Amino acid sequence: MGPSKPNEPPGPTASSARPVFILVGLLFAFTIFSGPLHAVGDYAQGHAVVRIDRLEESGIFFNSYEGVLSIAGYDEDEECEADQDECYAPMRESLEFSVDDDNRQLVRYLENNIGKVMLVQYRVHRMTLAFSSDFEIENAWAWEENPPDGISLRETGTKEGSRRAFTIFGRVLRFEERGTMIDSYEGLYYNAQTGKVHPFSVTDESLAVYIRQIMRGSRQFYMRIAEAYVAPTRDSDYQLYAIDFERPPDTTGGDEGEAAE
């Protein structure tokens, strides 16, 4: 006879493993629902000029504030001549939004400014847990006449479009960073000369930061736009690449495909 083997502990059985799975499930649920986690994942984050129309407290197990705002939009199926700057007629869109119950200072500000136009900072969530909408307002400011002091009166990025380039005068109504695999900066501008709105993209991060800053004010400015034949990495074939508050942006050196202004 060979030497006897030491006794080995019995392996886990289905009945003994079940409490472990239950415990893990309870810990996961506690982690998700005990803290101030109202949503998971982001599709976009940005700033927009809006009017707050309604705000009310909501929730049974988890409190939040839910409301409705008005925001500028357009009909992308509108029949218009883009080359003649006829696109698009501005439309007022109603959008549901949410505010975290813990953001009490913001809640009070919104409640005290129902019906007023303001600039909001927002986040669009991929999945909501305690919010009624995927559009969460995180901050808000009065829409002053001028942007904050100390901001440069002009900013220029790199032109990428080669079909044509032109200058407009107006303001940015909405601007956000969106995407997962490839991030892009997308916005909506208002052309005061034609009374139209149009989506645009920004490819320079420094210009994106500048736009967020100047959106704090309602003062209008000149914008240089380049239209591309193909724009595979962004949503719009219109690229905003220069801004100037005092005069049309300097395009010394020439723009290919220059359009008459």
N, C-alpha and C positions, 0 to 999 in steps of 0.2 A: 504494500500500500504506500502511496505517495504521501507527502506531508499534507495535512489538512489545510484548506484555504480559509482565511479569516472570513467571518460573516460580513457580507456587504449590505449596506442599508437598502431597504426596499425603495424602488423608484416611485416617483409621484404618480398618483392615481388621478382619475378624472374628478373624483369627489374631493380630493385634497387640493386640486388646482383651482376649483371653482371659486372658493373664497378669495383667492389672489386676484382673479379677474374682476370680481365684484369690487374689491378694494381699489384696484386701479381705475375702474370706471367711476367710482365715487370721487376719487381724488381728481380725475379729469373734469368731472362735472363741477366740483367745487372750485377748481381753478378757473373755469370758464365763467361761471355765473356768480361767484362771490365778489369779484372785483368790479371795477368800472368799465368792463369790456363790453362795448355796445356793438362793435362791428369788427370784421376781420378782413384784411387786405384792402389795397387801394387801387383804383383804376386811374384816378386823376386827382390832382390837387392844384388849386389856383385861386384867382381873384376875379370878382365880377361886380359890376355896377347893377344894383337891384333895388326894388322897392318891396318892403315887407308889408304884406297884406293881412296876414293873420298869424297868431301864435297862441297856443294853448298847451296846458300840461296834459300829459297822457301817460298811460301805463297802468298795469295791475300789479305784476310782480316787479317790474323794473320801470322806474320813472324816467321820462324824457320829455322834452318839449317839441311839439310838432307844429308846423306852420305851412303857409303858402306864400310864395314870393313871385314877383313879376320880373322877368329877365328878357333882354333883347334876343331875338332869334330871327329866322328867315325860313322861307320855303325853298329847299334845294331843288325842287322840281319846277320852280318858276321859269317861264319862258322869257328869256331876256338876252340881250346882246352883251356878252362879257367884254368884248373888245371895245365897246362903246361906253363902258363903265355903267351899264344899266342894271347890273345885278348887285345886290338883291334888295327888294323892298323890305324895310324893317318890320318885324312883327313882335307883338308883346306875347310872351309865353308864360303860362302859369306853371310853377314848379313847386312840388312839395319838398320840404326840408325838415331836418331834425337838429336839435341842440342837446348836448349832454347835460343831464340834470346837475352835474357837479360844476358846470360853467355858469355859476349864478350871476356873476357880473355881466356876462354877455347877455344872459336872459333878461336882466333888468334893462339893459341898454336897448334891446330889441323891443321890449314891451313899451318903453317910453318913446319909441320912434316908429310906431305903426303908421303906415301910409307915407313914410318919408323915403327918399332915395339915399342910398349909402353904398359904401364899398364893403364887400364881405370877403373874407378868406374862407375857402371851403375845401372839402375833401369828398371825393366820390368813392364809396366803398364797393368792393366786389361782393361782400356778403354781410348782411346786417343781422344782429342777434337781438338787440333790444330797441333799435330804431324802427320807425315805420317807413322811413325812406332811406335811400342810399346816399342822399346828398346831405352832408353834415356841415353846418356853419360852425367854424371854430373861432372866428374873430370878426369884428365889424368896426368901421370908422365912419365918422361924418365925411361926406364928400365935399371937401373944401374947394375953394376956387383955384388955389394954387397948390402944387405939390410941396412937400416939406422943404424947409430951407436947406441950403447947402448942396442941392442936387444940380449937377451939370445941366446946361441948357441944350446939350446935344450929345448924341452917342451914335457911333457907326460900327457896323459889323462887316462881314464879308458877303459880297453879292455872289449868288450862285445861279440865278435864273438867266437864261440867254435868249428867250423869245422876245421880250420887251421889258422896258423899265419906265416907271412914271412916278410922279409925285402927287400926293393927295394932302388935304388939310382936314383934320378931324381929331378923333380920340379913339382909344382902345376901350371897348366895353366889357370884354371878357378875355382872360388869358390864363392858360393852365399848362401844366406839365402832365403828360399822359403816356401810357404804354407800360409794357412789361419787359419783353426782350429788348426792344429798341425804344428808348424814350424820345419824345418829341415835344416841342413847345408849340401849342396851337392857340389861336385867338380869334376874336371877331372885332373888326374895326368899323367905325362910323365915318363916312366921307361927308363932311359938312357941305361940300360943293355940289354934290349930287343928291344928298339926302338918302343915300344907299348904305347898306352894310355888306361886308364881305369877309369870309374866313381867310386867315393867313397863318403862316408858319414862321418860326424864328429858329435859326440854326446856331446862333452865337449865344453862349451862356451869359456872357457879360451884358448883352443887349436884353436878354430875358430878365436879368436882375434889375436892369434899368427900367424896364416897362413896369414891373411890379411896384417900383418906387413912385413913378410919375402917375400911376393910376390913383394915387391918393388924392389927386386934384382933378378938377373938372376942366381946367384950362386946355384949350385945343393946341395942336402942334402939327408940323409938317412931317409926313412919313414918306420914305422912299420905298417903293414896291418893285420887286423883280418877279416876272412871271416865267416859269420854267416850262419846257416842253414835257418833261417827265420829272416827277418827284416821288421816287419809290419809297423813300424812308420817312416821308412826312404826309400829313393828311391833305394839305393844300398845295396847289401849284403856285400860289402867291406867297412870296417871301418878303417879309418886312425886314430891311437890313440897315436902315438909317432913320434917325429922328432928330429934329431940330425945332426948338420953340420959336426961333426968331426969323428964320428964312428957310427956303427950300434947301435940303441937304446938299452940300458941295459934292459934285460928281466929277471933279477934275480928273482927267484921264479918260473920260468917255465911258459910256455904257453901251454895250453891244445891244443892238435891237432897240435903240432909243425911240421912245414914242413922243410924238409932238405933245406939248403941254399948253 
